[in-house]
């Protein structure tokens, strides 16, 4: 036994509600180099009702929130990690008056819980791949800018300061970059990226027509996005580092909300056409073509998300009920992608507006 300091690897851990993770404590030398596994440790968490820690560093998420996990050695040294327990679906809702960010356990009715609901508009939440941070758009600085906060809603930090609007954040799979839509005053929306450590933003697209609503492929190599550069609103693909874009849809209808499945297939929404005001969700395998219809709705789709394992989708539909007063009715559905599956409606309050679901 060497009575030296301890290490736990990452100091921030994210785990889904009811999920499990583990931390391996190691002995460190005076330079911080691991020497081997540490034993005879006492594990604990505070508060204990958020996370349960078993001997050996097994972490179980009990309820949404933040807990500090501690591993203590008999010789008095200890090490801690912040653990964030999150539900599986995030969205923006006006339940509290203005739009705030909420999380919900999609399979259980009436579990909507506020993450950041204050006097400002907070929309378009995007949970980081490690479940410890949320990128979002907020007008707390005047215009809508991009912000980053802890997964429990604490410590919001502004990432962009441009006078236009920034939003629609999408993480790359390794968590190293955030791709987003930047719309300058009087200009067209364009895709930008930044690193969450505060490095300056970098433009990925330029030119007429506008480009927005990006999503990154599971391997991190490709971005799908929406552009009107050829007149109609279509889906395009381009390298994640920027470069030449290639159009993959060719219809008379408007396509929107591109989302990648882990397999590399692409899901997106498309207008049904004709006099219908509804939408279809289409699955495209390969690089182009008509695709295969997954489902269709009688009302337009205003938001689409894919679960991390690719087994489920969440989507929002809405319609105007009183155009004069701007009143609308919204519904949130969660549906397995397995053939023959039916959508399950998520309970909302009367008149509640929900936007931008995100797993």
C-alpha positions in Angstrom: 0.0 0.0 0.0 1.3 3.4 -1.0 -0.2 6.3 1.0 -0.3 8.6 -2.0 -3.1 10.6 -3.7 -6.0 9.1 -5.6 -7.4 9.6 -9.1 -10.8 8.8 -10.7 -10.2 9.7 -14.3 -12.9 12.1 -15.4 -14.1 14.5 -12.7 -17.5 14.8 -14.3 -19.8 11.8 -15.0 -23.2 11.7 -16.6 -25.6 8.8 -16.2 -29.2 8.3 -17.2 -32.0 7.9 -14.7 -32.0 4.2 -13.8 -28.7 3.8 -15.6 -25.3 2.7 -14.3 -21.7 3.7 -14.7 -18.5 3.0 -12.8 -15.4 4.8 -11.7 -12.0 3.1 -11.1 -9.9 4.6 -8.4 -6.1 4.5 -9.0 -3.1 5.5 -7.0 -1.1 8.4 -8.4 2.6 9.4 -7.9 3.6 12.9 -7.1 3.4 13.8 -10.8 -0.1 12.5 -11.2 0.9 9.4 -13.1 -1.3 6.3 -12.3 0.5 3.6 -10.5 -2.3 1.0 -10.3 -5.7 0.3 -8.9 -6.5 1.5 -5.3 -8.2 -0.9 -2.9 -9.8 -0.8 0.5 -11.6 2.4 -0.4 -14.8 3.8 1.2 -17.2 5.0 -1.4 -20.1 7.5 -0.7 -22.3 10.1 -2.5 -23.9 13.3 -1.4 -26.8 13.6 -1.6 -27.4 9.8 -1.4 -30.8 9.9 -2.9 -29.5 11.1 -6.3 -26.7 8.5 -6.7 -26.0 5.1 -5.1 -22.4 4.1 -5.0 -21.5 0.4 -4.5 -18.1 -0.9 -3.4 -15.8 -0.9 -6.4 -17.2 2.4 -7.7 -20.4 1.2 -9.3 -22.7 4.2 -9.7 -26.5 4.0 -10.1 -28.6 7.0 -11.1 -31.6 7.2 -8.7 -33.2 10.6 -9.4 -32.4 13.6 -11.6 -29.8 16.0 -10.1 -26.2 16.3 -9.2 -24.3 14.4 -6.6 -20.6 14.3 -5.4 -19.1 10.9 -5.4 -16.2 10.4 -3.0 -13.6 7.6 -2.8 -11.7 7.8 0.5 -8.6 5.8 1.4 -7.7 4.5 4.9 -4.6 6.8 5.0 -6.7 9.9 4.7 -6.5 10.7 1.0 -9.7 11.1 -1.0 -10.9 12.0 -4.5 -14.3 13.3 -5.8 -16.3 13.4 -9.0 -19.4 15.3 -9.9 -22.2 13.0 -11.2 -25.2 14.2 -13.1 -28.3 12.1 -13.3 -30.6 13.0 -16.2 -33.8 11.9 -17.7 -33.9 10.7 -21.3 -35.6 13.6 -23.1 -35.1 17.3 -23.0 -37.3 20.0 -24.6 -38.3 23.7 -24.4 -41.8 24.4 -22.9 -43.8 27.5 -22.0 -45.2 25.7 -18.9 -43.8 28.3 -16.6 -44.9 31.3 -18.7 -41.9 32.0 -21.0 -40.0 29.2 -22.6 -37.7 27.3 -20.3 -35.7 24.1 -20.6 -37.2 20.9 -19.1 -36.4 17.2 -18.9 -38.8 14.3 -19.0 -38.8 10.6 -18.6 -40.5 9.9 -21.9 -42.0 6.5 -20.9 -43.7 7.9 -17.7 -46.6 10.4 -17.8 -46.3 13.8 -16.2 -42.6 13.7 -15.3 -41.7 17.1 -16.8 -39.1 18.7 -14.6 -37.5 22.2 -15.0 -33.8 22.5 -15.7 -33.6 26.2 -16.5 -36.9 28.1 -16.3 -36.4 31.8 -15.4 -37.4 35.2 -16.8 -35.6 34.7 -20.1 -36.3 32.7 -23.2 -34.3 29.4 -23.1 -34.8 27.0 -26.0 -33.2 24.3 -28.1 -31.4 22.2 -25.5 -28.7 19.8 -26.6 -27.3 17.4 -24.0 -23.6 16.7 -24.5 -22.5 13.1 -25.4 -21.2 12.5 -21.9 -24.5 13.8 -20.3 -22.8 16.4 -18.2 -23.6 19.7 -20.0 -26.3 21.3 -22.1 -25.8 23.7 -25.0 -28.8 25.9 -25.6 -30.0 29.2 -27.0 -31.1 32.1 -24.8 -32.0 35.7 -25.0 -30.7 36.6 -21.5 -28.0 38.7 -23.1 -30.4 40.6 -25.4 -30.4 38.7 -28.7 -30.5 34.9 -28.8 -27.0 33.6 -28.1 -25.5 30.2 -27.5 -24.9 29.2 -23.9 -23.5 26.2 -22.1 -24.6 25.0 -18.6 -24.2 22.0 -16.4 -26.8 19.2 -16.9 -28.6 20.3 -13.8 -29.1 23.8 -15.0 -26.3 25.5 -13.0 -23.5 27.7 -14.2 -24.8 29.0 -17.5 -22.0 30.4 -19.6 -22.3 32.5 -22.7 -20.5 31.2 -25.8 -21.4 33.7 -28.5 -21.8 37.5 -28.4 -22.7 38.4 -32.0 -25.5 41.0 -32.4 -27.6 38.5 -34.5 -29.1 35.3 -33.3 -27.4 31.9 -32.6 -29.2 28.6 -32.0 -29.8 25.0 -33.0 -26.7 23.6 -31.3 -25.6 20.1 -32.2 -22.7 18.3 -30.6 -20.2 16.2 -32.5 -20.1 12.6 -31.1 -16.8 13.1 -29.3 -18.1 16.2 -27.5 -15.3 18.4 -28.8 -17.3 20.7 -30.9 -20.8 22.3 -31.2 -22.2 23.1 -34.6 -24.9 25.8 -34.6 -26.8 28.2 -36.8 -25.8 31.9 -36.8 -28.1 34.4 -38.3 -26.6 37.9 -38.5 -28.9 41.0 -38.5 -30.2 41.4 -42.0 -28.3 38.3 -43.3 -28.9 34.7 -44.1 -28.4 31.9 -41.6 -25.1 30.0 -41.8 -23.5 27.1 -40.0 -20.7 27.8 -37.5 -18.8 25.7 -35.0 -17.1 26.3 -31.8 -15.3 24.4 -29.1 -17.0 24.5 -25.7 -13.7 25.5 -24.0 -14.3 29.0 -25.4 -12.2 29.0 -28.7 -13.5 31.5 -31.3 -16.3 30.4 -33.6 -15.5 29.3 -37.1 -17.8 29.6 -40.2 -18.6 26.3 -42.0 -20.9 27.7 -44.7 -21.3 30.9 -46.6 -23.2 32.2 -49.6 -26.8 32.9 -50.7 -29.7 30.7 -49.8 -29.0 30.2 -46.1 -27.9 27.0 -44.3 -29.2 25.8 -40.9 -30.3 22.9 -38.7 -27.2 20.8 -38.7 -26.8 17.2 -37.3 -23.6 15.2 -37.0 -23.2 11.6 -38.1 -22.3 8.9 -35.5 -18.8 8.7 -36.8 -18.4 12.5 -36.7 -17.3 12.8 -40.3 -20.5 14.2 -41.9 -22.9 17.0 -41.3 -26.5 17.0 -42.6 -28.3 20.3 -42.8 -31.1 22.3 -44.5 -30.4 24.7 -47.2 -32.5 26.8 -49.7 -29.5 27.5 -52.0 -31.2 25.9 -55.0 -34.6 27.5 -54.3 -36.4 24.9 -52.4 -35.7 23.8 -48.8 -33.7 20.6 -49.2 -31.3 18.4 -47.2 -27.5 18.5 -47.9 -24.5 16.7 -46.7 -20.9 18.0 -46.3 -17.7 17.0 -44.4 -17.8 17.9 -40.7 -14.8 20.2 -41.1 -16.6 22.2 -43.9 -16.2 22.0 -47.6 -18.3 21.2 -50.6 -21.9 20.3 -49.9 -24.0 17.7 -51.8 -27.7 17.8 -52.1 -29.4 14.5 -51.2 -33.2 15.3 -51.5 -34.9 16.4 -54.7 -38.6 17.0 -54.2 -41.0 19.8 -54.7 -41.8 19.7 -51.0 -39.9 21.3 -48.1 -37.6 19.0 -46.1 -36.4 19.7 -42.5 -35.0 18.3 -39.3 -32.3 16.0 -40.6 -31.2 13.5 -37.9 -28.6 10.6 -38.2 -29.3 7.1 -36.9 -26.3 5.2 -35.4 -26.3 3.1 -38.5 -25.6 6.1 -40.7 -29.1 6.2 -42.1 -30.7 9.7 -42.3 -34.2 10.6 -41.0 -35.9 13.9 -41.9 -39.3 15.5 -42.1 -40.9 16.4 -45.4 -44.2 18.1 -46.2 -46.9 15.7 -47.4 -47.8 18.0 -50.3 -51.0 18.9 -52.0 -53.7 20.4 -49.7 -52.5 18.5 -46.7 -50.8 20.4 -43.8 -49.2 17.3 -42.4 -45.7 15.8 -42.7 -43.9 12.6 -43.3 -40.8 11.3 -41.6 -38.6 9.6 -44.2 -35.6 7.3 -43.7 -32.9 7.5 -46.3 -30.4 4.7 -46.6 -27.3 5.6 -48.6 -26.5 9.0 -50.1 -29.6 9.9 -52.1 -33.0 8.8 -53.3 -36.6 9.0 -52.3 -36.2 7.2 -49.0 -38.7 5.0 -47.1 -41.6 6.6 -45.2 -41.5 5.9 -41.4 -44.7 7.6 -40.5 -47.0 10.5 -41.5 -48.9 13.1 -39.5 -52.0 15.2 -40.1 -50.2 18.3 -38.7 -46.8 19.7 -39.5 -43.8 18.4 -37.6 -42.1 21.1 -35.6 -39.3 19.1 -34.0 -37.7 15.7 -34.3 -35.2 13.7 -32.2 -33.6 10.3 -32.3 -32.7 8.4 -29.1 -29.0 7.6 -28.6 -29.3 4.0 -29.4 -31.5 4.7 -32.5 -34.4 2.7 -31.2 -36.9 5.5 -30.8 -37.9 8.9 -32.1 -39.6 11.9 -30.5 -41.5 14.4 -32.5 -43.7 17.5 -32.0 -46.7 18.4 -34.1 -48.7 21.6 -33.9 -51.4 23.6 -35.5 -52.9 27.0 -35.1 -56.2 27.0 -33.3 -56.7 30.8 -33.4 -54.6 32.6 -36.0 -55.8 36.0 -34.8 -54.5 35.5 -31.3 -51.6 33.3 -32.2 -52.9 30.3 -30.3 -51.7 26.8 -31.2 -52.2 23.2 -30.1 -49.0 21.1 -29.6 -48.6 17.3 -29.2 -45.5 15.4 -28.3 -45.1 11.8 -29.4 -42.5 9.1 -28.7 -42.4 6.1 -31.1 -40.2 3.0 -31.4 -38.7 2.6 -34.9 -39.4 -1.1 -35.0 -41.8 -2.1 -37.7 -45.4 -1.9 -36.7 -44.8 0.2 -33.6 -47.4 2.9 -32.7 -46.7 6.3 -31.3 -47.3 7.1 -27.6 -48.5 10.6 -26.7 -46.6 12.4 -23.9 -49.0 14.2 -21.6 -48.9 18.0 -21.8 -50.9 20.6 -20.0 -53.7 22.4 -21.8 -52.3 25.1 -24.0 -48.7 24.1 -23.4 -46.3 24.7 -26.2 -43.3 22.4 -26.6 -40.3 22.8 -29.0 -37.1 21.1 -30.0 -37.1 17.7 -28.3 -33.6 16.2 -27.8 -32.4 12.9 -26.4 
